[in-house]
Amino acid sequence: RSRSPLARGYLHAGSSTASSSVLLLSLAIAFAQAEQLDQAVAMATEALSIAGDQPIRRVRQRAEDLRRMLGPTARSSAVRDFDEQLHEFDSTLERAIAGPAA
């Protein structure tokens, strides 16, 4: 999967999907703590895009940590898009945990 210029600035070519996503989510949390919400959401969105359809629990946990930090009042279109992406990632993770349909 191709990485955006945003991600390429922080990640090296050999980074695994899990480590890349967790790193970007950690950076997103740092941006949120610095009240740079647009940058935080952009990083988090990129992290979930990198993880894609690979259900990685640690990625989900860090994304949820960020979402809690953003709080219920964060309602920009970027945050709504992140919420949708997080919901889709949750669904993928739930399907992976449930295993193949019988």
Buried (B, 14 or more C-beta within 10 A) or exposed (E): EEBEEBBEEBBEEEBEBBBBBBBBBBBBBEBBEEEBBEBBBBBBBBBBBBBBEBBBEEBBEBBBBBBEBBEEEBEEEBBEEBBEBBEEBBEBBEEBEEEEEE
